[in-house]
Amino acid sequence: MIRWGLIGASTIAHEWVIDAIRVSGGEIVSVMSTNAERGRKYADEHAIPHSVTTLDASFSEQPIDAVYISTTNELHKDQVLAAAKAGKHVLCEKPLATSLEDARAMVEACRAANIVFATNHHLRNAASHTAMRDAIAAGKIGKPLAAKVFHAVYLPPHLQGWRLDRPEAGGGVILDITVHDTDTLRYVLGDDPVEAVAFGQKSGLAKEGLEDGVMGVMRFKSGLIALFHDGFTTKYSETGFEVHGTEGSLVGHNVMTQKPVGTVILRNADGESELKLDHKNLYETGLAKFHAAIAGDGRPAASGEDGVWSLAAGIAVTEAARTGTAQKINPGL
């Protein structure tokens, strides 16, 4: 039984991660919120025995083995470093930090402490993306040449807040969604991005000059080019992920989502067929891998290093949109 402390009384923990921890065999011991009243209410609503208001209390008042960090992005570094110092395994929300220097420091601290450090890139755990990865590895579409990611959604009112009005917290669509695109592309393709161009959009939903929409292209080491469209403002669009190769295409519908849904079609010289997908809860799959990694069996779904890669791409896309120039993607690992 892995004993968990939650760092942040967050919506994502409420909607997805608390249940996933418990289903995967973990026990949630405490939740930390700097607002004592909010923390107590959150603990009561989720049957969590203890609520605390400081990191020190999280690590010292009750025995825990791991922490899930889902605070705003600018707080992640100090919280991860404190967890590493206390010898606690860490699952951290994306983006890992607001700078590459901070993200690399987090990875290095966890490595030195010999703890499991994972980034909560849940889309790696989708049956659709694993099936696409396997089909590509099996040569079903030949050499991959191009990809498209459609991940423009509508950000519901209860999630808007800091994502739309706090640039210092890493708000905006790029660090919220484009980082997921990057990680999913890396996972499915087994390839890394090296350069990005992009146009940002400020349609009025986001404040403080933050982008609430972005379109762009990434170039990968293999030469593959990938188109992406991300947004907070598209109420009626569907998500999708396509990969086109020399011998065929994979077309995923409604697969860039937290829910275990969607379809993937393979088109090649043999015709058109639908890939068999064993849909399971993405977060439960990720937590099961994290628990196994703690036990020394395998690795987490997305490592800290994976989180540095997606952040590097997000920062490059942000700068490309700001300057109108192509930007190199270099995680510095």
C-alpha positions in Angstrom: 0.0 0.0 0.0 1.6 3.3 -1.2 0.7 6.1 1.2 0.1 9.4 -0.6 0.0 13.1 0.3 -1.7 15.5 -2.1 0.1 18.8 -2.6 -2.7 21.0 -3.8 -6.5 20.7 -3.3 -7.0 20.7 -7.1 -9.8 20.1 -9.5 -7.8 17.4 -11.4 -7.2 15.5 -8.2 -10.9 15.7 -7.4 -12.1 14.6 -10.9 -9.5 12.0 -11.7 -6.4 11.4 -9.6 -7.9 10.6 -6.2 -10.0 7.8 -7.5 -7.1 6.5 -9.7 -4.7 6.4 -6.7 -7.2 4.4 -4.7 -8.2 2.0 -7.5 -4.5 1.4 -8.1 -3.9 0.3 -4.5 -2.8 3.6 -2.9 -4.0 5.2 0.2 -4.4 9.0 0.5 -3.2 10.2 3.9 -3.3 13.9 3.6 -4.0 17.0 1.5 -2.1 20.3 1.6 -3.7 23.6 0.9 -2.4 26.9 2.1 -6.1 27.8 2.7 -6.9 25.9 5.9 -10.7 26.1 5.5 -10.5 24.9 1.8 -8.1 22.1 2.8 -10.4 20.8 5.6 -13.5 20.9 3.4 -11.6 19.2 0.6 -10.4 16.5 3.0 -13.9 15.9 4.3 -15.4 15.7 0.8 -12.9 13.1 -0.3 -12.6 11.1 3.0 -8.9 12.1 3.4 -7.9 11.8 7.1 -5.7 14.9 7.4 -5.4 18.4 5.9 -2.3 20.5 6.4 -1.2 24.0 5.3 2.6 23.6 4.8 5.0 21.3 3.0 6.8 20.5 6.3 3.6 19.3 7.8 2.9 17.1 4.7 6.2 15.3 5.1 6.4 15.1 8.9 3.0 14.9 10.5 1.9 11.6 8.9 4.0 8.8 7.2 3.7 9.1 3.4 5.6 7.4 0.6 4.7 9.7 -2.4 3.2 13.0 -3.3 1.0 14.2 -6.1 1.7 17.8 -7.0 -1.1 19.7 -8.7 -0.6 23.3 -7.6 -0.1 26.1 -10.1 3.0 25.7 -12.2 5.3 28.3 -10.7 5.1 26.4 -7.4 6.2 23.0 -8.7 10.0 23.5 -8.4 10.2 24.2 -4.7 7.6 21.6 -3.9 9.4 18.9 -5.9 12.8 19.8 -4.4 11.3 19.6 -0.9 9.8 16.2 -1.6 13.1 14.9 -3.0 14.9 16.2 0.1 12.3 14.3 2.2 12.8 11.1 0.2 9.2 11.0 -1.2 8.4 9.8 -4.7 6.8 12.4 -6.9 4.1 12.5 -9.5 3.9 16.1 -10.8 1.5 17.8 -13.1 2.6 19.3 -16.3 4.3 21.6 -17.2 6.9 20.6 -14.7 8.0 24.3 -14.2 7.9 27.7 -15.9 11.6 27.4 -17.0 13.8 24.7 -18.3 16.5 25.5 -15.7 14.0 24.8 -13.0 12.7 21.6 -14.6 16.2 20.2 -15.1 17.0 21.0 -11.4 13.9 19.0 -10.4 15.0 16.0 -12.4 18.5 16.1 -11.0 17.3 16.4 -7.4 15.0 13.4 -7.7 17.7 11.4 -9.4 20.2 12.2 -6.6 17.6 11.2 -4.0 16.9 7.9 -5.9 13.2 8.5 -5.9 10.7 7.9 -8.7 9.8 11.2 -10.5 7.0 11.2 -13.1 5.2 13.8 -15.1 1.4 13.4 -15.3 1.1 13.2 -19.1 -2.0 11.1 -19.0 -2.5 10.8 -22.8 0.4 8.3 -23.0 -1.9 5.9 -21.2 -4.7 6.0 -23.8 -5.4 2.8 -25.6 -5.7 4.7 -28.9 -2.1 6.1 -28.7 -0.6 2.8 -27.7 -2.3 1.1 -30.6 -1.0 3.8 -33.0 2.5 3.4 -31.5 2.4 -0.3 -31.9 1.1 -0.1 -35.5 3.9 2.3 -36.5 6.5 0.1 -34.8 5.1 -2.9 -36.8 5.6 -1.1 -40.1 1.8 -0.8 -40.8 2.2 2.7 -42.4 5.9 2.5 -43.5 8.1 5.4 -42.6 6.1 8.2 -40.8 6.3 11.5 -42.8 3.7 13.8 -41.2 1.4 14.1 -38.3 -1.6 16.2 -37.2 -2.9 16.9 -33.8 -6.3 18.6 -33.2 -6.5 19.5 -29.6 -8.6 22.6 -29.6 -11.3 22.4 -26.9 -13.4 24.7 -24.7 -12.0 25.4 -21.3 -15.1 25.2 -19.0 -15.7 28.1 -16.5 -14.7 26.1 -13.4 -11.2 25.6 -15.0 -10.6 29.0 -16.3 -9.1 31.1 -13.5 -5.3 31.2 -13.4 -5.0 29.5 -16.8 -6.4 32.6 -18.5 -5.1 35.5 -16.3 -1.7 34.5 -14.7 1.2 34.4 -17.1 3.6 34.1 -14.1 1.9 30.8 -13.2 2.4 29.4 -16.7 -1.1 30.2 -17.9 -2.2 30.1 -21.5 -3.0 27.4 -24.0 0.5 26.5 -25.0 1.8 25.4 -21.6 -1.5 23.8 -20.8 -2.2 21.9 -24.0 0.6 22.1 -26.5 2.9 20.3 -24.0 0.5 17.4 -24.1 0.6 17.3 -27.9 4.4 17.2 -27.7 4.5 14.3 -25.3 1.9 12.3 -27.2 3.7 12.8 -30.5 7.0 11.7 -28.8 5.3 8.6 -27.4 3.5 7.5 -30.5 6.4 8.3 -33.0 9.4 7.4 -30.8 10.9 10.6 -32.1 11.9 14.0 -30.7 11.0 17.5 -31.9 13.9 19.8 -32.8 12.2 23.0 -34.1 8.9 24.8 -34.0 7.0 27.6 -35.8 3.7 28.9 -34.6 1.0 31.7 -34.6 -0.7 32.5 -31.3 -4.2 33.8 -31.0 -5.6 36.1 -28.3 -9.4 36.0 -28.9 -10.4 37.7 -25.7 -11.1 34.7 -23.4 -7.5 34.8 -22.0 -6.4 38.0 -20.2 -3.0 39.6 -19.7 -1.9 38.9 -23.3 -2.0 35.1 -22.9 -2.8 33.0 -26.0 -6.1 31.1 -25.9 -5.4 29.5 -29.3 -2.3 28.4 -31.2 -1.5 26.8 -34.5 1.9 25.6 -35.5 4.3 23.0 -36.9 7.1 21.0 -35.3 9.9 19.4 -37.1 11.3 16.1 -35.7 14.7 14.5 -35.8 13.6 12.0 -38.4 12.4 14.9 -40.7 8.7 14.3 -39.9 6.6 17.5 -39.6 3.7 17.7 -37.3 0.8 20.2 -37.4 -0.9 21.1 -34.2 -4.0 23.2 -33.3 -4.7 23.9 -29.7 -7.4 26.2 -28.2 -9.5 27.0 -25.2 -12.3 28.6 -27.3 -13.7 25.9 -29.6 -17.0 24.7 -28.1 -18.0 22.3 -30.9 -14.8 20.8 -32.3 -13.6 17.2 -32.0 -10.1 16.2 -31.2 -7.9 14.0 -33.4 -4.5 12.6 -34.0 -3.3 11.5 -37.5 0.0 10.0 -38.6 0.7 9.6 -42.3 3.5 7.4 -43.7 4.9 6.1 -46.9 2.7 3.0 -46.9 -0.4 4.1 -45.0 -2.2 6.4 -42.5 -3.5 6.2 -39.0 -6.5 8.4 -38.2 -7.6 8.8 -34.6 -11.0 10.5 -33.8 -11.7 12.0 -30.4 -8.5 10.6 -28.8 -7.0 13.8 -27.3 -9.2 13.6 -24.2 -9.1 12.5 -20.5 -11.8 10.0 -21.2 -11.1 6.4 -22.4 -12.8 6.9 -25.7 -12.1 7.3 -29.4 -11.4 5.3 -32.5 -8.3 4.7 -34.8 -8.6 3.8 -38.4 -5.7 2.2 -40.4 -5.7 3.0 -44.1 -3.2 1.3 -46.4 -3.0 -0.9 -49.6 -5.1 -3.5 -47.9 -8.0 -1.1 -47.4 -9.4 0.4 -44.3 -9.7 -1.2 -40.9 -10.4 -0.1 -37.3 -7.7 -0.9 -34.7 -8.9 -2.9 -31.7 -8.7 -0.7 -28.6 -8.8 -1.9 -25.0 -10.0 1.3 -23.4 -9.2 1.8 -19.8 -9.1 4.7 -17.4 -6.0 6.7 -18.4 -5.2 7.9 -14.9 -5.6 4.5 -13.3 -3.2 3.0 -15.9 -0.7 5.8 -15.1 -1.0 5.3 -11.4 -0.6 1.5 -11.7 2.7 2.1 -13.6 3.8 4.6 -11.0 3.2 2.2 -8.2 5.0 -0.5 -10.1 8.0 1.8 -10.6 8.2 2.4 -6.9 8.3 -1.3 -6.4 11.2 -1.6 -8.8 9.1 -3.0 -11.6 9.5 -0.9 -14.8 9.2 2.9 -15.1 6.5 5.5 -14.9 4.4 6.2 -18.0 6.1 9.6 -18.4 9.3 10.4 -16.6 10.7 13.7 -15.4 12.9 13.8 -18.4 9.8 13.4 -20.6 8.3 16.4 -18.8 11.5 18.5 -19.6 11.1 17.6 -23.3 7.4 18.7 -23.4 8.3 21.9 -21.5 11.1 22.7 -23.9 8.7 22.4 -26.8 6.1 24.5 -25.1 8.7 27.3 -24.4 9.9 27.1 -28.0 6.3 27.4 -29.4 5.6 30.3 -27.1 8.7 32.1 -28.3 8.0 31.2 -31.9 4.5 32.7 -31.6 5.9 35.8 -29.9 8.6 36.5 -32.4 7.3 35.1 -35.7 10.5 33.1 -36.1 11.4 29.4 -36.0 12.7 28.3 -32.6 15.0 25.3 -31.8 13.7 22.8 -29.2 16.5 21.8 -26.9 15.7 20.3 -23.4 19.4 20.5 -22.4 19.3 17.0 -20.9 
